[in-house]
Amino acid sequence: MPQFPKNELAQIVIASCVANKIEHVVISPGSRNAPLTIGFTNHSNIKTYSIVDERCAAFFALGIAQQLQKPVAVVCTSGSALLNYYPAIAEAFYSNIPLVVISADRPEHLIDIGDGQTIRQENVFENHILESISLNEDLNVENSIKEMIDEIFEISILEKGPVHINVPFDEPLYETTNEIIKFEPIVNNFEEVPLEVDYLEKFAEIWNTSKRKMVLVGANYPSELLQIQLEHLTKDPSVLILIENTANVSHSKFINSIDKLIFPLEDDELSHFQPDILLSLGGLIVSKKIKQHLRKFKPTYHWHVDTKRAFDTFHCLKHHFKITPQLFFSQFFFLTKPLNSDYQEFWLNKKYVRLKKHQEFLTNCEFSDLKVFDTLLKSVPNYSQLQVGNSSVIRYTQLFNINKTLRVFCNRGTSGIDGSTSTAIGAATALKENTVFLTGDISFFYDSNALWNTYIPKNFRIILVNNGGGGIFRFIPGPQNSNALDYFEAPHNLTAVHLCKMYNFEYSTVVNENELNKELDSFYKESNTPKLLEIFTPREENDKILKAYFNNLK
């Protein structure tokens, strides 16, 4: 027979989570959170996971929430355990992912008196949290506690981001009962309200008279409707659409490798690239080149479409449409009309010239990071989920066409390397489809505790490009011109072979192109354990080859 915590505050929190349709809870072991652990693990509506490392646990939960587009809860004990959630909370904050942090705490009278595992937990994430509440054990206010929790869930769902519920428990912590508190399910009818037509018309007038309109799409969850709407925009010759691979849209008339297009351009060409209107949507942008360009050659108008926030990335933001892109376009299209212009055609021709030079260079390219990414991105099976690590890995990925059946994700909210592996494993756990995680060595070893996880699916694949250090710092001119390159690049001789043995991953390694092609023939096939392929590339040659590649585009 299931047992439930005797502590009523824990029961209220758990019942509120169930009423708000929380289905996944990631728990890190501890004593102070025992009432929550007992309650969640014994509830038939909740799927629980035990992840020891709190930093990994939070990113694992973030990966699940990223894929399900629903809130996922993480539960920890008191003290420094809670602080380890912070990197994932910041990522959730900037990537608009609903993450619910539930922390156990000491009662107020035990704070700052020298008790163990005790810190000041109230509002500890205040700079990167949508809302934070600290409950109390005054059970005469059960309804108000429930209302507070319901409100914080509504904020997480509506505003798509992290929230924090701090729950102080006094001892005893392990007492149980067969009785359980239940609340009626919360019914949320969050219907989006269209914009007023009169309000949109003044923007449509500007749009219809502008001969150079740029639509820039950042990180975006896959949407068939958005794909169709952006395809419709290509019918207007005055519209140029720039995307990143994390935008999860594709078309032959989209510019999908922004840096490849604009890196070789001189200022006179770049000025022709300057749009009258920049319409941006989606999440944060990877391309540093497009940021630099649009800050130097500012559009007359920058409009951003997003229900939550609009970053002034290019220092010229004029308007924020607080609405989903899908609803915005469904209204805006009725007010716009195509305009004769050579803007789209000119830059698409440039794209095809760059693509030809790209293909010529890769045909004769030596074995290197660049050649490896060319091979790998062609190899990923159709309809897979591709999780991409940060730093040089996501930047290399941006240089290539991506199979349009793939769904591509990367932690670009804070662009950190700290939880990429954990996020990918969480995302793989949430879905049945094949998941391929493409990562660099520094990021992988930094988050190696991510493999300390019993929920990794058998079809999960890690491709580790090991170039012996942070290769991006060899491409950036600053570090190489200093006398402290080793402190930026962090060179090493580590390999994943022993980690794979410890965590029961099937391991293989390659050091040249022939070995890579041969290994990829079997790498994606079914297996009884997850697999890791480690590819060793020439550390001191990678940056030279990449620089030669960009020079070849001119």
C-alpha positions as CSV (number, residue, x, y, z in Angstrom):
1,M,0.0,0.0,0.0
2,P,1.4,3.5,-0.9
3,Q,2.5,5.6,2.0
4,F,2.3,9.4,2.0
5,P,4.0,12.0,4.2
6,K,2.3,12.8,7.4
7,N,3.5,16.4,7.0
8,E,0.5,18.3,5.7
9,L,2.5,21.1,4.1
10,A,4.3,18.5,2.0
11,Q,0.9,17.0,1.1
12,I,-0.4,20.4,0.0
13,V,2.6,21.0,-2.2
14,I,2.3,17.5,-3.8
15,A,-1.5,17.8,-4.3
16,S,-1.0,21.2,-5.9
17,C,1.6,19.9,-8.3
18,V,-0.8,17.1,-9.3
19,A,-3.7,19.5,-9.7
20,N,-1.5,21.6,-12.0
21,K,-0.7,18.6,-14.1
22,I,2.9,18.1,-13.1
23,E,3.8,14.6,-14.4
24,H,7.6,14.5,-14.1
25,V,9.6,15.2,-10.9
26,V,13.4,14.9,-10.7
27,I,14.6,14.3,-7.1
28,S,18.0,14.6,-5.7
29,P,18.7,12.6,-2.5
30,G,18.6,14.3,0.9
31,S,16.9,14.2,4.3
32,R,15.2,17.6,4.7
33,N,13.2,16.9,1.5
34,A,12.1,13.5,2.8
35,P,8.4,14.4,3.0
36,L,8.4,15.5,-0.6
37,T,10.4,12.5,-1.8
38,I,8.0,10.1,0.0
39,G,4.9,11.8,-1.4
40,F,6.1,12.2,-5.0
41,T,7.5,8.7,-5.3
42,N,4.3,7.1,-4.0
43,H,1.9,9.1,-6.2
44,S,0.4,7.2,-9.2
45,N,0.2,10.4,-11.3
46,I,3.9,11.3,-11.0
47,K,6.9,9.8,-12.8
48,T,9.9,10.3,-10.6
49,Y,13.7,10.3,-11.4
50,S,16.6,10.1,-8.9
51,I,19.6,12.2,-10.0
52,V,22.3,12.6,-7.3
53,D,24.1,15.7,-8.7
54,E,21.7,18.7,-8.4
55,R,23.3,20.6,-11.3
56,C,22.8,17.6,-13.6
57,A,19.3,17.0,-12.1
58,A,18.2,20.5,-13.0
59,F,19.5,20.3,-16.6
60,F,18.0,16.8,-17.0
61,A,14.6,18.2,-16.0
62,L,15.2,21.2,-18.3
63,G,15.7,18.8,-21.2
64,I,12.4,17.0,-20.4
65,A,10.6,20.3,-20.2
66,Q,12.2,21.5,-23.4
67,Q,10.7,18.6,-25.3
68,L,7.3,18.4,-23.6
69,Q,6.8,22.2,-23.5
70,K,5.3,21.6,-20.0
71,P,6.5,22.4,-16.5
72,V,8.8,19.8,-14.9
73,A,9.7,19.9,-11.2
74,V,13.0,19.4,-9.5
75,V,13.2,18.7,-5.7
76,C,16.2,19.0,-3.5
77,T,17.3,19.1,0.2
78,S,18.3,22.3,2.0
79,G,21.6,24.2,1.9
80,S,24.1,24.3,-1.0
81,A,22.2,21.6,-2.9
82,L,19.8,24.3,-4.0
83,L,22.5,26.6,-5.4
84,N,23.6,23.9,-7.8
85,Y,20.3,24.4,-9.6
86,Y,21.3,28.0,-10.6
87,P,22.9,27.3,-14.0
88,A,19.9,25.5,-15.3
89,I,17.5,28.1,-13.8
90,A,19.4,30.8,-15.7
91,E,19.2,28.8,-18.9
92,A,15.5,28.2,-18.4
93,F,15.0,31.9,-17.7
94,Y,16.6,33.0,-21.0
95,S,15.3,30.0,-23.1
96,N,11.7,30.3,-21.9
97,I,11.5,26.8,-20.4
98,P,9.0,26.1,-17.6
99,L,11.1,24.7,-14.7
100,V,9.6,24.3,-11.2
101,V,12.2,24.3,-8.4
102,I,10.9,22.9,-5.1
103,S,13.5,23.2,-2.3
104,A,13.2,21.9,1.2
105,D,14.4,24.3,3.9
106,R,14.9,24.6,7.6
107,P,12.1,26.6,9.5
108,E,12.9,30.3,10.0
109,H,14.0,29.9,13.6
110,L,16.8,27.6,12.5
111,I,18.3,29.9,9.9
112,D,21.6,31.6,10.7
113,I,22.1,29.9,14.1
114,G,24.8,27.5,13.0
115,D,22.7,24.6,11.9
116,G,24.1,22.3,9.3
117,Q,23.0,22.4,5.6
118,T,21.4,25.7,6.1
119,I,21.7,28.9,4.0
120,R,19.4,31.8,3.2
121,Q,17.2,30.2,0.6
122,E,14.4,32.7,0.3
123,N,14.6,34.6,-3.0
124,V,18.0,33.1,-3.7
125,F,17.4,33.2,-7.5
126,E,15.8,36.6,-7.6
127,N,17.7,37.8,-10.6
128,H,16.8,34.9,-12.8
129,I,13.4,33.7,-11.6
130,L,9.9,34.6,-12.7
131,E,8.4,34.2,-9.3
132,S,9.6,32.9,-5.9
133,I,7.5,32.0,-2.8
134,S,8.5,30.7,0.6
135,L,5.8,28.7,2.4
136,N,5.3,28.1,6.1
137,E,3.8,25.4,8.3
138,D,0.8,27.4,9.5
139,L,-1.8,24.9,8.4
140,N,-4.6,27.4,9.3
141,V,-3.9,28.9,5.9
142,E,-4.1,25.8,3.7
143,N,-6.3,27.5,1.1
144,S,-4.0,30.5,0.8
145,I,-0.9,28.2,0.4
146,K,-2.7,26.3,-2.4
147,E,-3.6,29.6,-4.0
148,M,0.0,30.8,-3.8
149,I,1.2,27.6,-5.5
150,D,-1.5,27.7,-8.2
151,E,-0.5,31.3,-9.0
152,I,3.1,30.4,-9.3
153,F,2.3,27.5,-11.7
154,E,0.2,29.9,-13.8
155,I,3.1,32.2,-14.1
156,S,5.5,29.4,-15.2
157,I,3.0,28.2,-17.8
158,L,2.0,31.6,-19.2
159,E,5.4,33.2,-19.1
160,K,7.3,30.0,-19.9
161,G,10.1,30.1,-17.4
162,P,11.4,29.0,-14.0
163,V,9.7,29.5,-10.6
164,H,10.8,28.6,-7.1
165,I,8.8,27.2,-4.2
166,N,10.8,27.1,-1.0
167,V,9.2,24.7,1.6
168,P,10.5,24.7,5.2
169,F,10.1,21.5,7.2
170,D,10.7,20.9,10.9
171,E,11.4,17.4,12.2
172,P,10.1,14.7,12.2
173,L,10.6,14.2,8.5
174,Y,9.9,10.6,7.8
175,E,6.5,10.0,9.4
176,T,3.9,8.5,7.0
177,T,0.2,8.0,6.6
178,N,-2.2,6.2,4.3
179,E,-4.3,9.3,3.9
180,I,-3.7,11.7,1.0
181,I,-4.8,15.3,0.3
182,K,-6.4,15.8,-3.2
183,F,-7.3,18.9,-5.0
184,E,-9.5,19.3,-8.1
185,P,-7.5,19.6,-11.3
186,I,-6.8,23.2,-12.4
187,V,-8.3,24.0,-15.8
188,N,-6.3,26.6,-17.6
189,N,-7.8,28.3,-20.7
190,F,-5.0,30.5,-21.8
191,E,-6.4,31.7,-25.1
192,E,-4.3,34.2,-27.0
193,V,-5.9,37.5,-27.8
194,P,-5.3,38.8,-31.4
195,L,-4.0,42.3,-32.0
196,E,-6.2,45.1,-33.0
197,V,-6.3,45.5,-36.8
198,D,-6.1,49.3,-36.6
199,Y,-3.0,48.9,-34.5
200,L,-1.4,46.6,-37.0
201,E,-2.2,48.7,-40.1
202,K,0.3,51.4,-39.3
203,F,3.1,48.8,-39.3
204,A,1.7,47.2,-42.4
205,E,2.0,50.6,-44.2
206,I,5.7,50.8,-43.4
207,W,6.2,47.2,-44.4
208,N,4.4,47.6,-47.7
209,T,6.7,50.5,-48.7
210,S,10.0,49.0,-47.6
211,K,12.1,47.4,-50.3
212,R,14.5,45.6,-48.0
213,K,12.9,43.5,-45.3
214,M,14.9,41.0,-43.2
215,V,13.2,38.3,-41.1
216,L,15.7,36.8,-38.6
217,V,14.6,33.6,-36.8
218,G,16.5,32.4,-33.7
219,A,16.0,29.3,-31.6
220,N,12.5,28.0,-32.0
221,Y,10.5,24.9,-31.1
222,P,9.4,23.1,-34.3
223,S,6.1,24.4,-35.7
224,E,4.5,23.3,-39.0
225,L,2.4,26.5,-39.1
226,L,5.4,28.8,-38.7
227,Q,7.2,26.8,-41.4
228,I,4.3,27.4,-43.8
229,Q,4.1,31.1,-42.9
230,L,7.8,31.7,-43.5
231,E,7.5,29.9,-46.8
232,H,4.7,32.3,-47.7
233,L,7.0,35.2,-47.0
234,T,9.5,34.1,-49.6
235,K,6.9,35.0,-52.3
236,D,7.7,38.6,-51.6
237,P,11.0,39.5,-53.4
238,S,11.6,42.3,-50.9
239,V,11.8,39.8,-48.0
240,L,15.0,38.0,-47.0
241,I,14.7,35.3,-44.4
242,L,17.7,34.4,-42.2
243,I,17.5,31.4,-39.9
244,E,19.7,29.4,-37.6
245,N,19.7,25.6,-37.4
246,T,18.1,25.8,-34.0
247,A,15.1,27.7,-35.6
248,N,13.8,24.3,-36.8
249,V,12.5,25.7,-40.1
250,S,14.0,25.2,-43.5
251,H,13.6,26.1,-47.2
252,S,15.9,26.6,-50.2
253,K,15.0,30.3,-50.1
254,F,16.1,30.8,-46.5
255,I,19.7,31.9,-45.6
256,N,20.6,29.1,-43.2
257,S,24.4,29.7,-42.7
258,I,24.6,33.4,-41.8
259,D,28.3,33.6,-41.1
260,K,29.1,31.8,-44.3
261,L,27.2,34.5,-46.2
262,I,28.4,37.6,-44.6
263,F,32.0,36.8,-43.4
264,P,33.7,37.7,-46.7
265,L,31.6,40.9,-47.3
266,E,33.2,44.3,-47.5
267,D,31.5,47.3,-46.0
268,D,30.1,48.5,-49.3
269,E,28.4,45.1,-49.8
270,L,27.3,45.0,-46.2
271,S,25.6,48.3,-46.6
272,H,23.4,46.8,-49.3
273,F,22.6,44.0,-46.9
274,Q,21.3,46.5,-44.4
275,P,17.5,46.1,-44.1
276,D,14.9,48.9,-43.8
277,I,13.0,46.6,-41.5
278,L,14.3,43.8,-39.3
279,L,11.6,41.5,-38.0
280,S,13.0,39.1,-35.5
281,L,11.4,36.2,-33.8
282,G,12.4,33.1,-31.8
283,G,15.1,32.9,-29.2
284,L,18.7,34.0,-28.9
285,I,21.0,34.2,-31.9
286,V,24.3,32.2,-32.3
287,S,25.9,34.2,-35.1
288,K,28.2,36.9,-33.7
289,K,28.7,38.2,-37.3
290,I,25.0,39.1,-37.8
291,K,25.0,40.9,-34.4
292,Q,28.0,42.9,-35.3
293,H,26.6,43.7,-38.7
294,L,23.2,44.9,-37.6
295,R,24.7,47.0,-34.8
296,K,26.9,48.7,-37.3
297,F,24.4,48.9,-40.2
298,K,21.2,49.4,-38.2
299,P,17.8,48.9,-39.7
300,T,15.5,51.8,-39.7
301,Y,13.0,49.7,-37.8
302,H,13.6,46.7,-35.6
303,W,10.4,44.8,-34.6
304,H,10.4,41.7,-32.4
305,V,7.6,39.2,-32.1
306,D,7.3,37.2,-28.9
307,T,4.7,36.8,-26.2
308,K,7.2,37.4,-23.3
309,R,10.2,39.7,-24.0
310,A,12.1,41.5,-26.7
311,F,15.9,41.9,-26.4
312,D,17.4,45.0,-27.9
313,T,20.2,42.8,-29.3
314,F,21.1,45.2,-32.1
315,H,20.6,48.5,-30.1
316,C,17.8,49.7,-32.3
317,L,14.6,48.0,-31.1
318,K,11.6,50.1,-32.1
319,H,8.6,47.8,-31.3
320,H,7.7,44.6,-29.5
321,F,4.6,42.6,-30.7
322,K,3.6,40.7,-27.6
323,I,2.0,37.8,-29.4
324,T,3.1,34.4,-30.9
325,P,4.7,34.7,-34.4
326,Q,2.1,32.3,-35.7
327,L,-0.8,34.5,-34.6
328,F,1.0,37.6,-35.7
329,F,1.6,36.4,-39.2
330,S,-2.0,35.0,-39.5
331,Q,-3.2,38.6,-38.9
332,F,-0.4,40.6,-40.6
333,F,-0.6,38.7,-44.0
334,F,-4.0,40.1,-44.6
335,L,-2.6,43.7,-44.5
336,T,0.6,43.2,-46.5
337,K,1.4,42.9,-50.2
338,P,4.6,41.9,-52.2
339,L,6.9,44.7,-53.4
340,N,9.2,44.6,-56.4
341,S,12.8,44.5,-55.2
342,D,16.1,42.7,-55.9
343,Y,16.9,42.3,-52.2
344,Q,16.0,38.6,-51.9
345,E,17.3,37.5,-55.3
346,F,20.6,39.3,-54.8
347,W,21.4,37.6,-51.5
348,L,20.2,34.2,-52.5
349,N,22.6,34.4,-55.5
350,K,25.3,35.2,-53.0
351,K,24.2,32.2,-50.9
352,Y,24.6,29.8,-53.9
353,V,28.0,31.2,-54.7
354,R,29.1,30.6,-51.1
355,L,27.6,27.1,-51.2
356,K,29.6,26.2,-54.3
357,K,32.9,27.4,-52.7
358,H,31.9,25.6,-49.4
359,Q,31.5,22.3,-51.3
360,E,34.7,22.7,-53.2
361,F,36.7,23.3,-50.1
362,L,35.1,20.4,-48.2
363,T,35.8,18.0,-51.1
364,N,39.6,18.5,-50.6
365,C,39.6,19.3,-46.9
366,E,42.0,17.5,-44.6
367,F,40.7,15.5,-41.6
368,S,39.8,18.2,-39.0
369,D,37.0,19.5,-37.0
370,L,35.5,21.1,-40.1
371,K,35.6,17.9,-42.1
372,V,34.3,15.9,-39.2
373,F,31.2,18.1,-38.8
374,D,30.5,17.8,-42.6
375,T,30.6,14.1,-42.3
376,L,28.6,13.8,-39.1
377,L,25.8,16.1,-40.0
378,K,25.2,14.1,-43.2
379,S,25.1,10.9,-41.2
380,V,22.4,11.6,-38.6
381,P,19.3,9.4,-39.3
382,N,16.2,11.0,-40.5
383,Y,13.7,12.2,-37.9
384,S,16.2,12.2,-35.1
385,Q,16.5,14.7,-32.4
386,L,19.9,16.5,-32.6
387,Q,21.1,18.0,-29.4
388,V,24.2,20.2,-29.9
389,G,26.8,21.3,-27.3
390,N,27.9,24.9,-27.0
391,S,31.0,26.9,-27.9
392,S,32.7,25.7,-31.2
393,V,30.3,22.8,-31.7
394,I,27.2,24.9,-32.3
395,R,29.2,27.3,-34.4
396,Y,30.6,24.6,-36.7
397,T,27.0,23.2,-37.0
398,Q,25.8,26.6,-38.2
399,L,28.1,26.3,-41.3
400,F,26.2,23.3,-42.7
401,N,22.8,22.5,-44.2
402,I,20.9,20.4,-41.7
403,N,18.6,17.5,-42.8
404,K,15.2,19.1,-42.6
405,T,13.7,16.1,-40.9
406,L,15.9,16.7,-37.8
407,R,14.8,18.6,-34.7
408,V,17.8,20.7,-33.5
409,F,18.2,22.0,-29.9
410,C,21.0,23.8,-28.0
411,N,21.2,25.6,-24.6
412,R,21.5,29.1,-26.1
413,G,19.8,30.9,-23.2
414,T,23.1,31.5,-21.5
415,S,25.3,29.6,-24.0
416,G,27.1,27.7,-21.2
417,I,28.9,24.4,-21.6
418,D,27.9,23.3,-18.1
419,G,24.8,21.2,-18.6
420,S,24.6,20.3,-22.3
421,T,25.0,16.5,-21.8
422,S,22.5,16.5,-18.9
423,T,20.0,18.4,-21.0
424,A,20.4,16.1,-24.0
425,I,19.8,13.0,-21.8
426,G,16.7,14.6,-20.3
427,A,15.4,15.4,-23.8
428,A,16.2,11.9,-24.9
429,T,14.3,10.5,-21.9
430,A,11.2,12.5,-22.7
431,L,10.8,11.1,-26.3
432,K,11.0,7.7,-28.0
433,E,12.7,9.0,-31.1
434,N,16.5,8.6,-31.6
435,T,18.6,11.3,-30.0
436,V,22.1,12.2,-31.1
437,F,24.1,14.5,-28.9
438,L,27.0,16.3,-30.6
439,T,29.5,17.7,-28.2
440,G,33.1,19.0,-27.7
441,D,35.5,17.6,-25.2
442,I,35.7,20.4,-22.6
443,S,31.9,20.5,-22.4
444,F,31.6,16.8,-22.2
445,F,34.2,16.3,-19.4
446,Y,32.8,19.3,-17.5
447,D,29.4,17.7,-17.3
448,S,30.5,14.0,-17.0
449,N,28.3,13.4,-14.0
450,A,25.4,13.6,-16.5
451,L,26.2,9.9,-17.3
452,W,25.5,9.0,-13.7
453,N,21.9,8.4,-14.7
454,T,20.0,5.2,-14.9
455,Y,17.3,6.5,-17.3
456,I,19.5,6.9,-20.4
457,P,17.7,5.3,-23.4
458,K,19.4,2.6,-25.4
459,N,19.0,4.6,-28.6
460,F,20.9,7.6,-27.1
461,R,24.1,8.4,-29.1
462,I,26.9,10.7,-28.0
463,I,29.4,12.0,-30.6
464,L,32.4,13.5,-28.9
465,V,34.7,15.6,-31.0
466,N,37.9,15.6,-28.9
467,N,40.4,18.2,-30.2
468,G,42.4,18.3,-26.9
469,G,41.1,21.5,-25.5
470,G,38.8,24.5,-26.0
471,G,39.4,24.9,-29.8
472,I,37.4,28.1,-30.1
473,F,40.2,30.0,-28.3
474,R,42.6,29.1,-31.1
475,F,40.3,30.8,-33.6
476,I,39.6,33.9,-31.5
477,P,42.6,36.2,-32.1
478,G,42.8,37.6,-28.5
479,P,43.8,34.4,-26.6
480,Q,46.5,33.5,-29.1
481,N,48.1,36.9,-28.8
482,S,48.4,36.5,-25.1
483,N,51.0,34.5,-23.2
484,A,48.2,32.6,-21.4
485,L,46.7,30.5,-24.2
486,D,46.8,27.3,-22.1
487,Y,44.6,29.0,-19.5
488,F,42.0,29.8,-22.1
489,E,42.2,26.6,-24.1
490,A,42.8,24.2,-21.2
491,P,44.7,21.5,-23.2
492,H,44.4,17.9,-21.9
493,N,45.0,14.3,-22.8
494,L,41.7,13.0,-21.5
495,T,39.6,10.3,-23.2
496,A,36.0,9.1,-22.5
497,V,36.9,5.4,-22.6
498,H,37.0,4.9,-18.9
499,L,33.8,6.9,-18.3
500,C,32.0,4.7,-20.9
501,K,33.2,1.5,-19.1
502,M,32.0,2.8,-15.7
503,Y,28.6,4.0,-17.0
504,N,28.0,1.1,-19.4
505,F,28.2,2.9,-22.7
506,E,29.4,1.1,-25.8
507,Y,32.6,3.0,-26.8
508,S,34.4,3.4,-30.1
509,T,37.0,5.8,-31.3
510,V,38.4,7.0,-34.6
511,V,41.3,9.2,-35.7
512,N,40.9,9.6,-39.4
513,E,38.3,9.9,-42.1
514,N,38.2,6.3,-43.3
515,E,37.8,5.1,-39.7
516,L,35.0,7.6,-39.2
517,N,33.0,6.6,-42.2
518,K,33.4,2.9,-41.4
519,E,32.3,3.4,-37.8
520,L,29.3,5.5,-38.7
521,D,27.9,2.6,-40.8
522,S,27.1,0.8,-37.5
523,F,27.0,3.5,-34.9
524,Y,23.3,4.3,-35.2
525,K,22.1,0.7,-35.3
526,E,20.1,-0.7,-32.4
527,S,22.0,-1.8,-29.4
528,N,21.5,-3.0,-25.8
529,T,23.3,0.0,-24.4
530,P,23.7,3.7,-25.4
531,K,26.8,4.4,-27.5
532,L,29.6,7.0,-27.5
533,L,31.8,7.7,-30.5
534,E,35.0,9.7,-29.7
535,I,36.7,11.4,-32.6
536,F,40.2,12.7,-32.2
537,T,41.0,15.7,-34.4
538,P,44.3,17.5,-34.9
539,R,44.4,20.2,-32.2
540,E,47.0,22.5,-33.8
541,E,45.5,22.2,-37.3
542,N,41.8,22.8,-36.8
543,D,42.0,26.6,-36.5
544,K,44.2,26.9,-39.5
545,I,41.8,24.9,-41.6
546,L,38.8,26.9,-40.5
547,K,40.5,30.1,-41.3
548,A,41.5,28.8,-44.7
549,Y,37.8,27.8,-45.2
550,F,36.6,31.3,-44.5
551,N,39.3,32.9,-46.7
552,N,38.2,30.6,-49.5
553,L,34.7,32.0,-49.4
554,K,35.9,35.4,-50.6
